[in-house]
């Protein structure tokens, strides 16, 4: 069983930055896909970013179009953690941010929240105007 715990959320003014952390415990593997989703009140859960292991001891990073260039996902397998650095935040970024993990995510479905097996409880990010 895998447990995920997010931290780092809070209140920030538009244009500011936050760094979210996700700590994993239990049985995890370096080959797991580790991603971030977010959900605002009354809206669908939205894909943010994901890291996917590939051969050659490297990871690919994929981003939703609206987040690309502002958000950066990173991974530290030694600490069993994944991070989301968020810059130039906008009020529309306000949401609960969730960490997710799965042992095998096909490329075609990696942006679909229903495909992930493990989830954290979320951390609130609020961006004021």
Order of alpha helices (4+ residues) and beta strands (2+ residues): beta-beta-beta-beta-beta-beta-beta-beta-beta-beta-beta
